[in-house]
């Protein structure tokens, strides 16, 4: 899978980031919350990202 960085909230590696793939999907890097109280299937996960990241990606015309 080819991955391309679209938007991030900082310039270092360990920050919330949105990536595009050559599969026509997005990958999201963020914190893994544990206090959500939701039931999530074993093959899925939740990732928490700041709204600022979505706003930046939209403003930059990336998504």
N, C-alpha and C positions, 0 to 999 in steps of 0.2 A: 504494500500500500504506500503510495506517495502522499506525504503530508506537507502542507504549506501553511505557515503561520499567517493568520489574518489580522488578529488584533490582540493586544495584551495591555495590562494596566501598568506594566513597567518593562524595563529592558533586560532584567536578569531572568534566569531560567525558572525560578520558583514563584511564579505569579499566575493569577488567573489568565488564561489564554484561550482563544478560539482558533482552531485549525480547520482547514478544508482538506478533504481527501480526494483522490482521483476516483473514488467510488460515488461521488456526488453526495457525500455526507459531511457532517461536521464532527470534530472531536473537541471536547471542552475540558480544560484543565482547571481544577479548582479544589477547594477544601472538601473533604468527605465528612458531612455532618452526621452526628450520632443522636441528636436530641430531637428528631423530627416526629417520632411516634408513628411513622408509616410502616406498612408491611411491604417490603420490596422483595421480589423474587430473587433467588440466589444468583441467577444469570444476569441481573441488572444491578445498577448502583445509582446513587444520587450524588450530584456534584453541586456545590454551592458556589456561585460566582456573583460578583457585584454587578448591580444594574449599570454602573458606569461602563463596564466592558461591553455590554449589549449596545448602549448608546453610542460608544465610540465606533463599534463595528458598523452600525447603521449610518452614522454621520460620515464615516469614511467611504460609504457605498460598498462595503465588503459583503454584507448580507442583507 
